[in-house]
Amino acid sequence: MSAVQQMGAAPGLEGVKQIIAVASGKGGVGKSTTAVNLALALSAEGYRTGILDADIYGPSQGMMLGIPSGTRPQADEDKHFLPLEAHGIQVMSMSFLVTDSTPMVWRGPMAAGALQQLMTQTRWKDLDYLIVDMPPGTGDIQLTLSQKVPVTGAVIVTTPQDIALLDCKKGIEMFRKVDIPVLGVVENMSLHICSSCGHEEAIFGTGGGERIAREYQTELLGQLPLVASIREQTDSGVPSVVSEPEGRVAAIYREIARKTADLTKKIAADGNSGPSIAVYND
């Protein structure tokens, strides 16, 4: 017979009510751009929000939020990092602890350990939501997050392209294996909109995000167009939600934020306290 020992969820982070992981099965689908705009959109909706840049190998949230290179976080008397602030949200990233040209030549366990240190040694200040910008893939860092903190749910980012959808499925399956609810899917680059004439064309295919959401019985949280302004605004350190708060793109992110908040409230009402670990002895 198999004996099963059930362990409770890991303790929550001090000063954080809900943790949302923003993830993708592969790189290049706009995950970090989605993460930062989701954080800013939740803030615009009235929630106290922070963002943790968990992409240890390629941290980018500092640049996306316009934080000058070389800015370092201060520490309190207990040697906890005090998060930086930008555009009304709290921010912590490995990029604040190294230089822009420093490569993170670490094996998986070292990167996972660095993430754990960032999570547990940052003094977040009374957050309703902490958005975690995950690295692409399904490796050590993802497992560390799922095992060390009670993640409320995950948002999966993809494009309509078939190859991206294959990796999107892997991301969803990974979170389900560790009992983290998948809140929904965000489809980037749904339509290319010509900046000169406004012509719209689905150059990466159509309906991919909707098919994935239907297959896995989750939500299609939103679809973002492929427009130059999203990239330009993020590169300049003033993402779409704050640079054009009344614009079409900001409205889509705000709707994604509202849906995400509603789903996390439902999870909290249902009493889901996060993942558990089962150990089997055969």
Disulfide bonds with the S-S distance in Angstrom:
none
